[in-house]
Amino acid sequence: MLQKLSPAIFLGCLIEQIEERTGVKCYDDPTNKPSPLYSVEIVPPVEPANTKTMFVDVYRINIHSIAEPVEPHSNAPVLNMVAKLQEALTDDIVLPEPFYMYMQTEEGLQALKKDESNEGHAVNSYSFRVCYGLRCK
């Protein structure tokens, strides 16, 4: 029987890569955490995208970049964080065996705003296709 990758393990691998490659803390729940930070959220559902030869699940993830507040307000700090994030995710996320990152796609900047706390806030969307088994004939 094939075992699928747990969303919790997937998010852990993603958070680890973001922190290692950007030098900025990343959380799945950023409540009461000081900025700057990244926050990841999974967009349900995790959907199958099987091919003729592989069993594949698609994880859609929104990654929030939250910059320190600046006066007067400027988008430069949060856009700098977005650039670091994009660079950090140019390499595939390292997953535990037997899982394999089949495809990793940036779907672009979805939002750019200023929060009530005067922090810059950007949201990037990504989709990750994870292979969890091969089909045999």
C-alpha positions as CSV (number, residue, x, y, z in Angstrom):
1,M,0.0,0.0,0.0
2,L,1.3,3.4,-0.9
3,Q,1.8,6.0,1.8
4,K,1.1,9.7,1.0
5,L,3.2,12.5,2.3
6,S,1.6,14.1,5.4
7,P,0.8,17.8,4.9
8,A,2.5,18.5,8.3
9,I,5.8,16.9,7.2
10,F,5.6,18.7,3.8
11,L,5.1,22.1,5.6
12,G,8.0,21.2,7.9
13,C,10.3,20.6,4.9
14,L,9.2,23.8,3.3
15,I,9.7,25.9,6.5
16,E,13.2,24.5,6.9
17,Q,14.2,25.4,3.4
18,I,12.8,28.9,3.7
19,E,14.6,29.5,7.0
20,E,17.9,28.1,5.8
21,R,18.0,30.0,2.5
22,T,16.6,33.4,3.6
23,G,17.9,33.6,7.2
24,V,14.4,34.7,8.3
25,K,12.1,32.8,10.6
26,C,9.1,31.0,9.1
27,Y,6.0,29.7,10.9
28,D,2.8,27.9,10.1
29,D,1.1,30.1,12.8
30,P,2.6,33.5,13.0
31,T,0.4,34.7,15.8
32,N,2.2,37.1,18.2
33,K,5.6,36.5,16.4
34,P,7.8,39.6,15.7
35,S,8.4,40.7,12.1
36,P,10.2,40.2,9.8
37,L,8.9,36.7,9.2
38,Y,7.5,34.3,6.6
39,S,4.3,32.3,7.2
40,V,3.1,29.3,5.2
41,E,-0.5,28.2,4.8
42,I,-1.8,25.2,2.9
43,V,-4.7,25.9,0.6
44,P,-7.1,22.9,0.8
45,P,-7.6,20.5,-0.7
46,V,-4.5,18.5,-1.5
47,E,-5.5,17.1,-4.9
48,P,-4.3,14.1,-6.9
49,A,-2.6,14.8,-10.2
50,N,-1.5,11.3,-11.1
51,T,0.3,10.6,-14.4
52,K,0.5,7.4,-16.4
53,T,3.6,6.4,-14.5
54,M,3.4,8.1,-11.1
55,F,1.1,8.8,-8.2
56,V,1.2,12.5,-7.5
57,D,-0.4,14.9,-5.0
58,V,-0.6,18.7,-5.5
59,Y,0.0,20.9,-2.5
60,R,-1.0,24.6,-3.0
61,I,0.7,26.9,-0.6
62,N,0.4,30.6,0.1
63,I,3.6,32.1,1.6
64,H,3.2,35.4,3.4
65,S,6.2,37.7,3.7
66,I,5.7,40.2,6.6
67,A,8.3,43.0,6.8
68,E,9.1,45.2,9.8
69,P,7.1,48.4,10.0
70,V,8.7,51.4,8.4
71,E,7.8,55.1,8.5
72,P,7.0,56.5,6.0
73,H,5.5,53.4,4.5
74,S,7.5,51.7,1.8
75,N,7.0,48.4,-0.1
76,A,10.8,48.1,-0.5
77,P,11.4,45.9,2.6
78,V,8.6,43.4,1.8
79,L,9.5,43.3,-1.9
80,N,13.1,42.5,-0.8
81,M,11.7,39.6,1.3
82,V,9.7,38.4,-1.7
83,A,12.9,38.4,-3.8
84,K,14.8,36.4,-1.1
85,L,11.9,33.9,-1.0
86,Q,11.8,33.4,-4.7
87,E,15.5,32.8,-4.7
88,A,15.2,30.3,-1.8
89,L,12.6,28.3,-3.7
90,T,14.5,28.1,-7.0
91,D,15.8,24.7,-5.8
92,D,13.4,21.8,-5.1
93,I,12.4,21.2,-1.5
94,V,14.2,18.3,0.0
95,L,11.7,15.6,1.0
96,P,12.2,12.4,3.0
97,E,12.4,9.1,1.2
98,P,10.5,7.7,-0.6
99,F,8.9,10.9,-1.7
100,Y,10.1,12.9,-4.7
101,M,9.5,16.6,-5.7
102,Y,8.1,16.1,-9.2
103,M,7.4,19.8,-9.9
104,Q,7.6,23.1,-8.0
105,T,5.9,26.1,-9.6
106,E,5.7,29.7,-8.5
107,E,2.3,31.1,-9.3
108,G,3.2,34.7,-8.6
109,L,2.6,37.6,-6.2
110,Q,-1.1,37.4,-5.2
111,A,-1.3,40.4,-2.8
112,L,0.8,43.4,-1.7
113,K,-0.5,45.5,1.2
114,K,0.2,47.4,4.4
115,D,-1.2,45.8,7.6
116,E,-2.8,47.7,10.4
117,S,0.5,47.4,12.3
118,N,2.2,49.3,9.4
119,E,4.0,46.1,8.4
120,G,4.5,45.4,4.7
121,H,2.7,42.2,3.7
122,A,3.0,40.2,0.5
123,V,1.5,36.9,-0.5
124,N,3.1,34.5,-3.0
125,S,1.4,31.4,-4.2
126,Y,3.2,28.1,-5.1
127,S,2.1,24.7,-6.2
128,F,4.2,21.6,-5.4
129,R,3.7,18.2,-7.1
130,V,4.9,15.4,-4.9
131,C,5.4,11.9,-6.2
132,Y,4.6,9.1,-3.7
133,G,4.8,6.0,-5.8
134,L,5.3,4.6,-9.3
135,R,2.8,2.7,-11.3
136,C,3.7,-0.7,-12.7
137,K,2.3,-2.6,-15.6
